[in-house]
Each structure stands twice: as C-alpha cells, then as structure tokens.
C-alpha cells in the first residue's frame, strides 16, 4: 500500500524557509514586536480610570448608554481584580494582530471580488486557514520567531484573517449590478468605481468581517499564551497548571468582558453605516 509522509515534506519545507529567509523573519519579528510593545506602553501609560472613561465614551457614542454602562462596570471589575495590565497586554496583541490581518485581508478580498482566478486560488487556502487546528500554527511560528509575543501574533494573524477576506469578497460581489453599470455609464474609472461606489455600499458587510476578525484574534489569547505571548491567556494558563480555580475564573471573565466590549463597539460601527 502506498504511504505518503506529507508531514515530513512539510517539515523539510519549513526548515528550508528558516534557513533561506532568516533575515526576512527577523525584520517581521522586529516590526511586530515594536508594534505590540509600543501599543502596550501606550495603553499602560495612562491611569486605568482614564482609559476606562475613554473607552466608555467611545462605547456610548457608538453603541448607546446600555453598552457604555456595561463597558464601564466591566472594565472597572477587571481593574478591581488586578488584571488591568494583563488585559491591556492582551488588547495590544489583539489590536496589532487584527490590524495586520486587515491590512492584508481587505485587499485580498477586493482582488478576489475582481478576479475569478484569484477567488478560486484563495478559496481552498482560506478553508485550510480556518479549519486547521490553531495549535498547529504555533509550531512553525515558534521555529521562525522563537518564544514570545511575536509567534503568538503571527499565529493569531493567520487564524483570524479568513473572515475579513471572505466578507470583503462577498460584499463587493453583492453590490447591485445596475449601480455598477450606472457608475460605468457616467465614465467612472476602475478606481473611482471601487472607492466611490462599491466599497461604500459594501462597508457594512466589510465591518462585519472586521468584527469577526477581532473576535477570532481574541479567541487565540489562551493558545498564544502557551508560547509566551503573556496577557490574560497567561493567567488562564497559570490557573490551569497550578489548579488555581479562582485565578482561572477571573482571567476567563476578563477575556469575556473584553470580547463583549470589542464586539458591541465594532458591531455598532457596522450597524451605523
């Protein structure tokens, strides 16, 4: 019977990448690390109560008084449990990872909407990215970048990118044909058609993709902590390893509160469009 050891081939490929593109991976590591650490420092620079009030005002402006009240009470609870620093480290990791995923994901979605060939190529790749167990991404990430925040961020980027690519592609394809034809009849160029017609009409669906990307990035918190990403995931992991039920529960609640705040705010931005 024919046997195929594709895992061995993949291992050889990963080692080849590491040996031949080490300089590139060092650049990526430095850029991501600077972004994550810089965002952490910025978030931790202000007193927690100032940042809580600022986020609450954003929630009030975007989602209303109910979400603002939940945001204020929830973040105040996190601070009172002495998990504020870890929460901000988690938020920094999520924000940078989601930002990179969006920087690459939205243009890829636009290309897929414009080209059937690109769509056909991307579809199985996105299926692979979404269905591959998240733990598997940690292995090459650690090999390329070592332990710490960067491999956790890279694994998060890969895991969280597919929704924004798919929904951007879908959103642009769903723009009514008659609207597109009308714009063309008035002499719109390809760029004008994209930026002044298709993207504005597709924006609510694209924002839904952004929301899902942020949520998936946050879901990688605990997994990323296994390779030294830190933050709330590290506290959850510590609770599991040391059988500290209270610490695990408090850390888990903090993750849930942060997820709900980010979800409600980003959803509100999408619904307002």
VEXGUBA-456513 format. One record per residue: x, y negated, z negated of N, C-alpha, C, O in turn. Coordinates in pm, whole numbers. Each point is the difference from the previous one (the first is absolute). Example, Ala and Ser with C-alpha at 12.3 -4.5 7.8 and 13.67 -1.06 7.14 Angstrom:
REM VEXGUBA-456513
n.X / n.Y / n.Z / ca.X / ca.Y / ca.Z / c.X / c.Y / c.Z / o.X / o.Y / o.Z
1319 / 569 / -780 / -89 / -119 / 0 / 90 / -120 / 0 / 104 / 2 / -66
-139 / -107 / 138 / 82 / -119 / -6 / -77 / -109 / -73 / 51 / -111 / -17
END
This chain:
REM VEXGUBA-456513
n.X / n.Y / n.Z / ca.X / ca.Y / ca.Z / c.X / c.Y / c.Z / o.X / o.Y / o.Z
84 / 120 / 0 / -84 / -120 / 0 / 88 / -126 / 0 / 97 / -9 / -75
-132 / -86 / 159 / 77 / -124 / 11 / -19 / -87 / -124 / -113 / -24 / -42
223 / -22 / -16 / -7 / -90 / -116 / 68 / -132 / 35 / 105 / -4 / 65
-166 / -103 / -108 / 53 / -134 / 24 / 23 / -70 / -133 / -94 / -24 / -76
217 / -9 / 48 / 34 / -69 / -125 / 10 / -151 / 29 / 109 / -56 / 5
-226 / -8 / 15 / 1 / -142 / 37 / 50 / -88 / -116 / 50 / -110 / 23
-64 / 160 / -145 / 50 / -76 / -114 / 150 / -19 / 7 / 52 / -106 / -35
19 / 209 / 80 / 145 / -8 / 14 / 38 / -101 / 108 / 95 / -76 / -15
-171 / 76 / 126 / 26 / -97 / 106 / -22 / -143 / -50 / 76 / -91 / 30
-183 / 74 / -108 / -30 / -133 / -54 / 111 / -45 / -94 / 39 / -117 / 0
12 / 209 / -80 / 108 / -33 / -93 / 125 / -45 / 75 / 66 / -96 / -39
-35 / 166 / 148 / 115 / -38 / 83 / -21 / -139 / 61 / 92 / -81 / 5
-215 / 55 / 40 / -33 / -130 / 59 / 15 / -113 / -102 / 56 / -105 / 31
-105 / 128 / -152 / 9 / -102 / -105 / 146 / -28 / -35 / 38 / -116 / -18
42 / 220 / 8 / 142 / -18 / -32 / 72 / -73 / 113 / 91 / -79 / -24
-132 / 107 / 149 / 58 / -70 / 115 / -33 / -149 / -6 / 86 / -85 / 24
-211 / 53 / -58 / -40 / -140 / -14 / 82 / -68 / -108 / 46 / -113 / 18
-28 / 180 / -131 / 74 / -59 / -111 / 146 / -26 / 39 / 56 / -105 / -33
5 / 199 / 103 / 140 / -13 / 38 / 22 / -108 / 105 / 103 / -68 / -1
-200 / 50 / 94 / 20 / -88 / 113 / -63 / -139 / -15 / 35 / -92 / 73
-126 / 78 / -169 / -68 / -129 / -17 / 9 / -51 / -143 / -89 / -70 / -49
198 / 105 / -18 / 16 / -40 / -140 / 0 / -151 / -17 / -56 / -52 / -97
118 / -19 / 192 / 2 / -146 / -7 / -139 / -59 / 8 / -33 / -94 / -73
-49 / 148 / 162 / -138 / -47 / 14 / -79 / 22 / -128 / -73 / -89 / -45
89 / 207 / -15 / -74 / 30 / -123 / 47 / -89 / -116 / -78 / -34 / -88
206 / -2 / 89 / 51 / -91 / -103 / -65 / -138 / 14 / -34 / -64 / -99
17 / 18 / 224 / -65 / -130 / 24 / -144 / 4 / -48 / -46 / -91 / -70
-26 / 197 / 108 / -140 / 16 / -43 / -9 / 2 / -152 / -87 / -65 / -59
178 / 138 / -5 / 0 / 9 / -146 / 21 / -137 / -63 / -71 / -36 / -94
167 / -41 / 145 / 29 / -131 / -58 / -117 / -96 / 18 / -34 / -76 / -91
-29 / 79 / 210 / -113 / -90 / 26 / -119 / 34 / -91 / -57 / -89 / -63
21 / 217 / 57 / -114 / 41 / -83 / 27 / -26 / -148 / -87 / -48 / -72
208 / 81 / 28 / 34 / -19 / -141 / -5 / -148 / -38 / -49 / -35 / -107
100 / -50 / 195 / -4 / -144 / -26 / -143 / -50 / -8 / -34 / -80 / -87
-51 / 129 / 179 / -141 / -41 / 0 / -74 / 43 / -125 / -75 / -77 / -59
96 / 203 / 19 / -71 / 54 / -116 / 48 / -68 / -129 / -81 / -44 / -81
212 / 37 / 63 / 56 / -61 / -122 / -35 / -149 / -5 / -32 / -52 / -107
39 / -16 / 222 / -35 / -142 / 3 / -146 / -23 / -37 / -31 / -95 / -72
-58 / 180 / 122 / -142 / -12 / -34 / -24 / 29 / -147 / -79 / -68 / -65
148 / 170 / 13 / -8 / 30 / -144 / 40 / -121 / -82 / -72 / -41 / -92
186 / -17 / 125 / 50 / -116 / -76 / -99 / -116 / 6 / -21 / -69 / -100
-39 / 49 / 217 / -96 / -108 / 16 / -124 / 24 / -85 / -50 / -92 / -66
0 / 215 / 66 / -121 / 33 / -78 / 26 / -6 / -150 / -88 / -36 / -78
211 / 71 / 39 / 32 / 2 / -144 / 54 / -134 / -49 / 21 / -19 / -120
1 / -74 / 213 / 51 / -132 / -39 / -103 / -78 / -80 / 35 / -66 / -98
-160 / 74 / 139 / -107 / -74 / -68 / -49 / 77 / -122 / 5 / 123 / 0
-51 / -192 / -103 / -63 / 68 / -114 / -121 / 79 / 49 / -68 / -42 / 94
42 / 156 / -156 / -107 / 88 / 47 / -135 / -70 / 4 / -77 / 23 / 93
47 / -107 / -190 / -131 / -65 / -4 / -18 / -95 / 119 / -112 / -15 / 51
220 / -49 / -7 / -8 / -89 / 115 / -34 / 79 / 126 / -85 / -42 / 79
151 / 156 / -61 / -26 / 83 / 117 / -139 / 62 / -6 / -67 / 13 / 103
23 / 25 / -222 / -135 / 55 / -17 / -104 / -103 / 43 / -95 / 32 / 71
113 / -156 / -115 / -94 / -107 / 37 / 4 / -25 / 151 / -105 / -20 / 62
224 / 21 / -4 / 13 / -25 / 144 / -70 / 110 / 81 / -72 / -30 / 95
93 / 156 / -133 / -64 / 111 / 72 / -151 / -4 / -21 / -77 / 31 / 91
35 / -69 / -211 / -144 / -12 / -29 / -64 / -107 / 88 / -111 / 18 / 50
180 / -130 / -32 / -53 / -107 / 87 / -10 / 47 / 145 / -96 / -34 / 70
195 / 111 / -26 / -6 / 56 / 136 / -120 / 93 / 14 / -72 / -4 / 100
51 / 88 / -202 / -114 / 92 / 1 / -132 / -76 / -1 / -94 / 38 / 70
86 / -146 / -147 / -122 / -81 / -8 / -29 / -65 / 135 / -113 / 0 / 49
219 / -57 / 12 / -17 / -68 / 128 / -41 / 96 / 110 / -82 / -34 / 86
137 / 154 / -87 / -23 / 94 / 109 / -118 / 94 / -24 / -73 / 32 / 94
53 / 12 / -219 / -97 / 107 / -25 / -110 / -36 / -99 / -93 / 79 / -19
101 / -195 / -45 / -107 / -41 / -90 / 33 / 17 / -148 / 106 / 51 / -37
-201 / -95 / -46 / 25 / -5 / -145 / 12 / 139 / -63 / 79 / 19 / -92
-157 / 78 / 143 / 4 / 134 / -58 / 137 / 63 / 12 / 54 / 53 / -97
2 / -58 / 218 / 133 / 57 / 23 / 105 / -81 / -77 / 96 / 57 / -52
-114 / -188 / 45 / 94 / -85 / -75 / 1 / 38 / -148 / 106 / 7 / -61
-224 / 16 / 4 / -10 / 38 / -141 / 69 / 134 / -24 / 73 / 17 / -97
-99 / 80 / 188 / 66 / 131 / -13 / 151 / -15 / 12 / 75 / 63 / -75
-29 / -146 / 170 / 143 / -21 / 20 / 65 / -56 / -125 / 106 / 47 / -42
-169 / -148 / -16 / 57 / -64 / -120 / 8 / 98 / -116 / 104 / 13 / -65
-214 / 57 / 39 / -4 / 94 / -113 / 96 / 118 / 25 / 72 / 42 / -90
-73 / 10 / 215 / 84 / 115 / 33 / 148 / -31 / -12 / 75 / 78 / -59
-32 / -191 / 114 / 141 / -37 / -7 / 41 / -35 / -142 / 113 / 27 / -42
-205 / -87 / -32 / 29 / -31 / -140 / 17 / 130 / -80 / 84 / 7 / -90
-162 / 95 / 123 / 13 / 131 / -66 / 135 / 62 / 31 / 66 / 55 / -89
-24 / -63 / 214 / 132 / 53 / 37 / 110 / -69 / -81 / 92 / 65 / -50
-102 / -198 / 39 / 99 / -76 / -75 / 0 / 39 / -147 / 105 / 11 / -63
-224 / 9 / 9 / -11 / 37 / -143 / 55 / 139 / -27 / 40 / 30 / -113
-37 / 57 / 214 / 57 / 135 / -16 / 151 / 1 / 24 / 63 / 106 / 1
-6 / -226 / 17 / 144 / -18 / 22 / 49 / 73 / 125 / 110 / 55 / 3
-194 / -56 / 100 / 36 / 62 / 128 / 7 / -104 / 112 / -1 / 36 / 118
8 / -163 / -154 / -2 / -105 / 100 / 122 / 6 / 93 / -14 / -9 / 122
133 / 24 / -180 / 122 / 4 / 81 / -4 / 116 / 100 / 34 / -17 / 117
-76 / 134 / -165 / -9 / 116 / 89 / -106 / -22 / 108 / 18 / 43 / 114
-127 / -110 / -150 / -105 / -28 / 98 / 51 / -93 / 108 / -30 / 19 / 118
107 / -120 / -155 / 55 / -93 / 99 / 104 / 70 / 89 / 9 / -30 / 119
68 / 122 / -176 / 95 / 77 / 82 / -74 / 87 / 101 / 41 / 13 / 115
-151 / 45 / -159 / -82 / 80 / 90 / -62 / -89 / 108 / -1 / 37 / 118
-50 / -153 / -157 / -61 / -92 / 95 / 102 / -46 / 103 / -32 / -11 / 119
155 / -17 / -162 / 105 / -42 / 93 / 29 / 110 / 102 / 12 / -28 / 119
-2 / 151 / -166 / 26 / 113 / 90 / -114 / 18 / 100 / 24 / 24 / 118
-146 / -36 / -166 / -118 / 15 / 86 / -6 / -112 / 103 / -24 / 26 / 118
45 / -150 / -162 / -10 / -115 / 91 / 104 / 7 / 112 / -33 / -22 / 116
158 / 52 / -151 / 106 / 6 / 102 / -23 / 119 / 94 / 14 / -14 / 122
-50 / 129 / -178 / -24 / 119 / 83 / -118 / -23 / 94 / 7 / 33 / 118
-115 / -89 / -171 / -118 / -26 / 82 / 31 / -105 / 107 / -47 / 11 / 113
126 / -114 / -150 / 36 / -104 / 96 / 77 / 59 / 118 / -30 / -31 / 116
129 / 116 / -145 / 78 / 63 / 107 / -89 / 91 / 85 / 11 / 1 / 122
-100 / 74 / -189 / -93 / 87 / 74 / -88 / -81 / 94 / -30 / 44 / 111
-13 / -163 / -155 / -85 / -86 / 83 / 79 / -64 / 114 / -50 / -14 / 111
175 / -25 / -139 / 83 / -62 / 103 / 20 / 95 / 118 / 2 / -42 / 115
13 / 170 / -144 / 16 / 99 / 106 / -134 / 55 / 47 / -18 / 28 / 118
-76 / -12 / -211 / -126 / 68 / 32 / -93 / -80 / 90 / -57 / 57 / 94
41 / -186 / -119 / -93 / -81 / 80 / 46 / -10 / 146 / -82 / 21 / 89
210 / -53 / -62 / 43 / 0 / 142 / -16 / 136 / 67 / -36 / 7 / 118
64 / 101 / -191 / -18 / 134 / 58 / -147 / 25 / 33 / -31 / 59 / 103
-59 / -105 / -189 / -143 / 13 / 26 / -42 / -79 / 123 / -82 / 46 / 79
139 / -164 / -63 / -30 / -84 / 117 / 50 / 69 / 128 / -71 / 5 / 100
194 / 49 / -106 / 54 / 71 / 116 / -84 / 121 / 37 / -24 / 27 / 117
-22 / 47 / -220 / -84 / 117 / 24 / -133 / -38 / 63 / -54 / 74 / 81
1 / -191 / -118 / -126 / -46 / 57 / 17 / -44 / 145 / -93 / 9 / 80
213 / -57 / -47 / 26 / -51 / 134 / 44 / 110 / 97 / -16 / -13 / 121
72 / 122 / -176 / 56 / 105 / 86 / -51 / 137 / -43 / 18 / 41 / -115
-79 / 30 / 208 / -47 / 136 / -28 / 117 / 95 / -27 / -10 / 92 / -81
121 / -116 / 150 / 119 / 83 / -19 / 54 / -13 / -143 / 29 / 99 / -67
-17 / -225 / 21 / 47 / -24 / -137 / -96 / 62 / -101 / 42 / 58 / -100
-171 / -70 / 127 / -102 / 58 / -88 / 16 / 151 / -10 / -8 / 57 / -110
31 / 9 / 224 / 16 / 145 / 0 / 127 / 44 / -73 / 2 / 103 / -66
104 / -183 / 79 / 126 / 32 / -69 / -14 / -22 / -151 / 46 / 82 / -80
-110 / -192 / 42 / -10 / -34 / -142 / -96 / 91 / -77 / 22 / 27 / -118
-127 / 19 / 183 / -105 / 76 / -70 / 56 / 120 / -77 / -28 / 12 / -120
105 / 79 / 183 / 53 / 114 / -77 / 103 / -42 / -106 / 11 / 63 / -105
64 / -171 / 135 / 97 / -49 / -99 / -73 / -49 / -125 / 42 / 30 / -112
-150 / -105 / 131 / -79 / -50 / -114 / -66 / 115 / -75 / -9 / -3 / -123
-38 / 104 / 196 / -57 / 119 / -65 / 104 / 65 / -90 / -29 / 39 / -113
151 / -27 / 165 / 110 / 59 / -76 / 30 / -82 / -125 / 16 / 55 / -109
-8 / -188 / 126 / 31 / -88 / -112 / -106 / 6 / -110 / 32 / -8 / -118
-159 / 22 / 159 / -109 / 0 / -99 / -18 / 133 / -70 / -39 / 3 / -117
68 / 107 / 186 / -31 / 132 / -57 / 120 / 66 / -67 / -17 / 90 / -82
138 / -132 / 117 / 118 / 56 / -67 / -4 / -36 / -149 / -19 / -116 / -34
38 / 214 / -55 / 1 / -30 / -144 / 101 / -109 / -34 / 113 / 2 / 48
-156 / -96 / -130 / 82 / -117 / -29 / 136 / 38 / -61 / 99 / -69 / 22
-96 / 179 / -98 / 126 / 41 / -64 / 108 / 30 / 104 / 119 / -20 / -26
-159 / 67 / 145 / 97 / 37 / 102 / 79 / -121 / 47 / 118 / 12 / 35
-182 / -129 / -33 / 69 / -122 / 44 / 115 / -37 / -92 / 94 / -69 / 41
-100 / 114 / -165 / 102 / -39 / -97 / 136 / 62 / 31 / 104 / -56 / -34
-106 / 174 / 99 / 126 / 72 / 23 / 92 / -76 / 94 / 113 / -33 / -39
-156 / 2 / 164 / 90 / -79 / 86 / 23 / -142 / -52 / 107 / -57 / 22
-207 / 0 / -90 / 16 / -136 / -53 / 114 / -5 / -101 / 80 / -94 / 1
-72 / 194 / -87 / 109 / 5 / -99 / 133 / 25 / 69 / 102 / -58 / -38
-102 / 144 / 140 / 123 / 31 / 72 / 57 / -125 / 68 / 121 / -22 / 1
-211 / -60 / 57 / 44 / -121 / 71 / 35 / -115 / -95 / 96 / -74 / 25
-173 / 60 / -133 / 10 / -122 / -81 / 38 / 26 / -146 / 13 / -96 / -76
3 / 219 / 35 / 31 / 30 / -139 / -123 / -16 / -88 / -112 / -13 / 50
132 / 15 / -181 / -111 / -17 / -94 / -26 / -148 / -23 / 88 / -84 / 20
-211 / 51 / -61 / -33 / -139 / -32 / -125 / -49 / 68 / -84 / 79 / 45
71 / -209 / -37 / -121 / -63 / 53 / -12 / 16 / 151 / -111 / 18 / 52
223 / -24 / 19 / -4 / -1 / 147 / -57 / 129 / 59 / -88 / -8 / 85
136 / 127 / -125 / -61 / 121 / 56 / -148 / 11 / -34 / -78 / 50 / 81
39 / -95 / -199 / -142 / -3 / -36 / -78 / -91 / 92 / -112 / 31 / 40
172 / -146 / -6 / -65 / -95 / 90 / -12 / 57 / 141 / -104 / -14 / 64
210 / 78 / -16 / -1 / 59 / 135 / -108 / 108 / 11 / -76 / 4 / 96
71 / 84 / -196 / -103 / 104 / 0 / -139 / -62 / -4 / -93 / 50 / 64
78 / -157 / -140 / -129 / -70 / -9 / -38 / -63 / 133 / -117 / 6 / 40
214 / -66 / 28 / -26 / -62 / 131 / -52 / 103 / 99 / -99 / -24 / 69
166 / 138 / -62 / -40 / 105 / 95 / -139 / 52 / -34 / -82 / 21 / 89
57 / 0 / -217 / -127 / 58 / -44 / -118 / -96 / 20 / -111 / 43 / 28
137 / -174 / -43 / -111 / -96 / 0 / -24 / -69 / 134 / -99 / -72 / 14
186 / 92 / 85 / -14 / -71 / 127 / -115 / 46 / 90 / -62 / -85 / 63
30 / 214 / -54 / -101 / 46 / 98 / -134 / -73 / 0 / -51 / -29 / 108
-11 / -2 / -225 / -132 / -65 / 6 / -2 / -132 / 76 / -92 / -26 / 77
194 / -58 / -97 / -2 / -131 / 67 / 25 / 16 / 150 / -52 / -78 / 79
132 / 177 / -40 / 22 / 25 / 143 / -131 / 46 / 64 / -40 / -51 / 105
-25 / 148 / -168 / -124 / 56 / 56 / -111 / -106 / 6 / -69 / -12 / 102
52 / -63 / -210 / -111 / -95 / -4 / 25 / -123 / 88 / -94 / -58 / 53
221 / 19 / -37 / 31 / -109 / 93 / -31 / 45 / 143 / -60 / -75 / 77
101 / 194 / -43 / -29 / 58 / 131 / -151 / 6 / 24 / -49 / -43 / 104
-23 / 97 / -202 / -145 / 14 / 13 / -69 / -136 / 10 / -90 / -18 / 82
134 / -76 / -163 / -63 / -133 / -4 / 10 / -71 / 134 / -98 / -58 / 48
216 / 63 / 12 / 18 / -69 / 129 / -78 / 70 / 111 / -56 / -65 / 88
52 / 198 / -94 / -76 / 74 / 102 / -150 / -25 / -11 / -73 / 11 / 99
26 / -47 / -220 / -143 / -21 / -21 / -46 / -143 / 32 / -119 / -29 / -8
210 / -58 / 44 / -40 / -135 / 42 / -87 / 15 / 126 / 42 / 64 / 96
-161 / -123 / -95 / -93 / 18 / 113 / 65 / -32 / 135 / 70 / -100 / 15
-93 / 187 / 82 / 59 / -15 / 134 / -43 / -131 / 66 / 78 / -65 / 69
-205 / 28 / -93 / -49 / -123 / 64 / 72 / -124 / -52 / 19 / -97 / 73
21 / 101 / -200 / 75 / -113 / -56 / 139 / -8 / 65 / 47 / -108 / 35
16 / 222 / -21 / 132 / 5 / 63 / -8 / -47 / 146 / 83 / -79 / 45
-184 / 128 / 27 / -16 / -39 / 140 / -29 / -149 / 13 / 50 / -65 / 93
-129 / 10 / -185 / -30 / -143 / 3 / 127 / -82 / -20 / 22 / -101 / 67
63 / 144 / -161 / 125 / -70 / -26 / 92 / 5 / 122 / 65 / -98 / 35
-61 / 215 / 30 / 83 / 14 / 120 / -52 / -90 / 113 / 78 / -59 / 75
-211 / 51 / -64 / -58 / -81 / 107 / 30 / -149 / -16 / -2 / -76 / 97
29 / 34 / -222 / 37 / -140 / -25 / 151 / -22 / 12 / 50 / -108 / -30
21 / 212 / 75 / 142 / -15 / 28 / 92 / 25 / -118 / 114 / -46 / 0
-160 / 117 / -101 / 85 / 29 / -117 / 115 / 92 / 39 / -17 / 97 / 74
135 / -129 / -124 / 115 / 88 / 18 / -12 / 117 / -97 / -88 / 2 / -86
177 / 95 / 100 / -4 / 118 / -89 / 19 / -41 / -145 / -68 / 50 / -89
162 / -142 / 65 / 25 / -45 / -137 / -119 / -79 / -56 / -37 / 17 / -116
-22 / -104 / 199 / -117 / -75 / -45 / -117 / 93 / -29 / -73 / -19 / -97
56 / 120 / 181 / -107 / 99 / -21 / 19 / 74 / -131 / -95 / 23 / -74
220 / 14 / 46 / 29 / 75 / -122 / -17 / -86 / -125 / -70 / 38 / -93
135 / -157 / 92 / 7 / -80 / -123 / -123 / -88 / -23 / -29 / -35 / -114
-42 / -1 / 221 / -114 / -90 / -17 / -135 / 69 / 12 / -103 / -57 / -37
102 / 181 / 88 / -128 / 70 / 17 / -1 / 132 / -76 / -82 / 20 / -89
174 / 71 / 126 / -6 / 136 / -54 / 34 / 6 / -149 / -74 / 58 / -79
187 / -117 / 41 / 40 / 8 / -142 / -99 / -69 / -94 / -32 / 57 / -104
-19 / -179 / 136 / -100 / -59 / -90 / -125 / 87 / -17 / -53 / 11 / -110
5 / 50 / 220 / -117 / 86 / -10 / 30 / 131 / -72 / -87 / 59 / -65
211 / -14 / 77 / 39 / 127 / -61 / 45 / -16 / -145 / 23 / 100 / -70
-9 / -224 / 23 / 61 / -26 / -130 / -65 / 73 / -118 / 73 / 53 / -84
-206 / -48 / 73 / -59 / 71 / -115 / 43 / 147 / -9 / 28 / 50 / -109
-23 / 18 / 223 / 42 / 141 / -1 / 149 / 12 / -29 / 42 / 92 / -70
38 / -185 / 123 / 143 / 2 / -29 / 25 / -23 / -149 / 87 / 64 / -59
-164 / -154 / -1 / 13 / -25 / -145 / -39 / 123 / -80 / 56 / 25 / -108
-151 / 53 / 159 / -34 / 127 / -67 / 119 / 95 / 5 / 26 / 73 / -95
46 / -74 / 208 / 121 / 82 / 11 / 108 / -47 / -95 / 72 / 82 / -58
-60 / -213 / 41 / 98 / -55 / -94 / -35 / 43 / -143 / 87 / 37 / -79
-216 / -41 / 47 / -46 / 44 / -131 / 38 / 147 / -25 / 50 / 33 / -108
-73 / 52 / 206 / 31 / 142 / -16 / 151 / 24 / -11 / 43 / 89 / -73
34 / -167 / 145 / 146 / 12 / -8 / 50 / -34 / -140 / 86 / 69 / -54
-140 / -176 / -4 / 39 / -40 / -136 / -40 / 107 / -101 / 76 / 31 / -92
-196 / 26 / 108 / -45 / 104 / -92 / 86 / 126 / 9 / 34 / 60 / -102
3 / -21 / 223 / 86 / 117 / 16 / 140 / -27 / -56 / 62 / 89 / -58
-14 / -211 / 76 / 131 / -36 / -57 / -3 / 14 / -151 / 96 / 50 / -60
-205 / -93 / -1 / -11 / 9 / -146 / -13 / 145 / -45 / 44 / 35 / -110
-104 / 49 / 193 / -16 / 141 / -37 / 134 / 74 / -5 / 9 / 109 / -56
95 / -168 / 116 / 133 / 62 / -1 / 81 / -36 / -124 / 114 / 44 / -14
-172 / -123 / -76 / 74 / -51 / -116 / 61 / 113 / -82 / 120 / -2 / -27
-200 / 99 / -13 / 48 / 108 / -88 / 100 / 86 / 74 / 102 / 40 / -57
-130 / -10 / 184 / 90 / 85 / 77 / 136 / -67 / 18 / 104 / 64 / -14
-105 / -195 / 44 / 125 / -73 / 19 / 82 / -5 / -129 / 123 / -7 / 4
-191 / 10 / -117 / 72 / -4 / -129 / 88 / 123 / -19 / 97 / -5 / -76
-128 / 114 / 145 / 79 / 122 / -13 / 140 / -17 / 55 / 89 / 77 / -34
-67 / -179 / 120 / 134 / -22 / 55 / 54 / -136 / -46 / 87 / -59 / 65
-138 / 11 / -178 / 59 / -118 / -63 / -55 / -133 / 42 / 68 / -102 / -16
-192 / 99 / 71 / -57 / -128 / 43 / -43 / -86 / -118 / -13 / -122 / 15
-10 / 181 / -132 / -36 / -75 / -120 / -144 / -47 / 0 / -84 / 54 / 72
55 / -155 / -153 / -135 / -54 / -8 / -94 / 88 / -80 / 44 / 81 / -82
-173 / -97 / 107 / -102 / 77 / -73 / 14 / 150 / 25 / -27 / 81 / -89
68 / -45 / 208 / 18 / 142 / 30 / 100 / 65 / -92 / -16 / 116 / -38
119 / -191 / 1 / 101 / 53 / -92 / -60 / 27 / -137 / 35 / 97 / -66
-127 / -184 / 22 / -66 / 18 / -128 / -95 / 120 / 3 / -10 / 76 / -97
-60 / -59 / 210 / -87 / 117 / 15 / 84 / 127 / -4 / -36 / 96 / -67
148 / -96 / 138 / 89 / 115 / 4 / 58 / 30 / -138 / 12 / 116 / -39
23 / -222 / -34 / 53 / 17 / -135 / -105 / 63 / -91 / 31 / 85 / -83
-156 / -129 / 99 / -109 / 56 / -79 / -17 / 149 / 26 / -29 / 76 / -92
45 / -35 / 219 / -12 / 141 / 35 / 117 / 80 / -56 / -20 / 106 / -60
141 / -156 / 81 / 120 / 74 / -40 / 15 / 11 / -151 / 50 / 100 / -51
-95 / -204 / -22 / 18 / -3 / -145 / -129 / 33 / -76 / -6 / -13 / -122
-96 / 54 / 195 / -131 / 33 / -60 / -55 / -116 / -83 / -60 / 21 / -105
82 / -143 / 154 / -52 / -120 / -68 / -132 / -38 / 68 / -2 / -78 / 95
-105 / 135 / -146 / -131 / -15 / 62 / -43 / -146 / 5 / -53 / -47 / 101
76 / -24 / -210 / -40 / -141 / -7 / 70 / -85 / 104 / -63 / -81 / 67
195 / 100 / -52 / 77 / -77 / 98 / -48 / 32 / 142 / -15 / -89 / 83
-7 / 217 / -58 / -48 / 40 / 133 / -135 / -61 / 31 / -24 / -45 / 112
-66 / 44 / -211 / -134 / -56 / 20 / 8 / -151 / 25 / -63 / -52 / 93
140 / -18 / -177 / 12 / -146 / 16 / 60 / -37 / 135 / -45 / -94 / 65
147 / 169 / -21 / 63 / -27 / 129 / -97 / 28 / 114 / -6 / -75 / 97
-70 / 184 / -111 / -99 / 34 / 102 / -108 / -106 / 10 / -41 / -38 / 110
-6 / -10 / -224 / -101 / -106 / -2 / 54 / -127 / 66 / -72 / -69 / 72
198 / 39 / -97 / 62 / -119 / 60 / 5 / 12 / 152 / -24 / -97 / 71
57 / 217 / -21 / 1 / 23 / 145 / -140 / -21 / 58 / -16 / -62 / 105
-85 / 115 / -175 / -138 / -12 / 46 / -43 / -148 / 4 / -61 / -44 / 97
93 / -30 / -202 / -38 / -143 / -5 / 67 / -76 / 114 / -65 / -78 / 69
195 / 102 / -49 / 72 / -68 / 108 / -60 / 36 / 135 / -15 / -86 / 87
-17 / 213 / -68 / -60 / 45 / 126 / -135 / -67 / 24 / -28 / -45 / 111
-55 / 37 / -214 / -133 / -60 / 15 / 10 / -149 / 29 / -77 / -53 / 81
169 / -16 / -146 / 18 / -143 / 24 / 43 / -25 / 145 / -59 / -84 / 69
161 / 158 / -24 / 48 / -16 / 137 / -108 / 37 / 101 / -16 / -66 / 102
-58 / 172 / -131 / -105 / 47 / 90 / -111 / -104 / 14 / -42 / -32 / 111
-7 / -20 / -224 / -110 / -97 / 5 / 40 / -130 / 70 / -78 / -57 / 75
201 / 12 / -101 / 45 / -125 / 61 / 16 / 16 / 151 / -47 / -83 / 77
115 / 192 / -34 / 21 / 19 / 144 / -131 / 31 / 72 / -20 / -42 / 114
-70 / 115 / -180 / -132 / 25 / 60 / -76 / -131 / 19 / -65 / -21 / 102
74 / -66 / -201 / -71 / -128 / 7 / 52 / -85 / 116 / -79 / -66 / 68
209 / 67 / -45 / 56 / -73 / 114 / -55 / 55 / 130 / -31 / -75 / 92
19 / 210 / -84 / -54 / 62 / 120 / -146 / -33 / 22 / -41 / -26 / 113
-38 / 25 / -220 / -143 / -27 / 11 / -31 / -145 / 32 / -106 / -32 / 53
201 / -56 / -85 / -23 / -143 / 24 / 23 / -39 / 144 / -36 / -111 / 42
96 / 202 / 37 / 32 / -32 / 139 / -119 / 30 / 91 / 8 / -21 / 122
END
